[in-house]
Amino acid sequence: MVKQIGIVLVSLGLMNGAAMAQTKNNSLTAAEKSEGWKLLFDGSSTKGWHTYNKQTVGSEWSADEGTLHMDPSKKTGAEGTDIVSRDQFENFDLKLQWKISRGGNSGILFLVKESPEYKESYFSGPEMQVLDNDGHPDGKIHKHRAGDLYDLIASSSEPVHAVGEWNDAEIKLNHGKLDFYLNGVHTVSTTMWDANWDALVKGSKFAKMPGFAKSKSGHVDLQYHGFDVWFRNIKIRKL
């Protein structure tokens, strides 16, 4: 009996070890690789990213203990800046984890275009809001809370985790069909570039930005907003 218990415990240990290997941060399982997933963050460097409209990465962004960390205290320039993925994507499934500092604000943008005509990334790309709902003033504004399609559509529910805890975010865009998921909950669903979308944009702060969400491909963008924010397990696959 003791021997059998020992065998069971060893087996469980091996199984747990295999499970841990499968869930190692900033890595892909064999199944994910076969499904076409690609990592956008290797866990140890900022390779594959650059400051919006520039070639390098600002000092406020660094690979920090397996996270892509934006630390405003390390900013050396006059202004902090977003970082964008090297590659551009059209129809895609994007997954990542984020956590925000107390009182913090950030965002995950997509379809972002780089051009001198766009001073800021949000002039061209829509955003999934990253926010401390209770600690930042934007938490009091409808369509500005965590998980919202910023200033366009409020989340159908708010499954966001507490400040300092990791959140699982997913953005899927497939031939105009846009879906947001936060911590496994489907929170936003809409269609881009139809009459309803045009009405949403017309009624938002983006109405005066003629290039907003016009492109059907673009960069993934992680937003600088002057607060500590961390990202990890950033992966994408083309649809």
Secondary structure, DSSP 8 states (H G I E B T S, - for coil): -HHHHHHHHHHHHHHHHHHHHHT-TT---HHHHHTT-EES--SS--TTEEETTSSS--TTEEEETTEEEE-GGG--SSS---EEEEEEESSEEEEEEEEE-TT-EEEEEEEE---TT-SSGGGT--EEEEE-TTTSGGGGSTT-STTSBTTTB--SS-----TTS-EEEEEEEETTEEEEEETTEEEEEEETTSHHHHHHHHTSGGGG-TTTT--SSEEEEE---SS-EEEEEEEEEE-
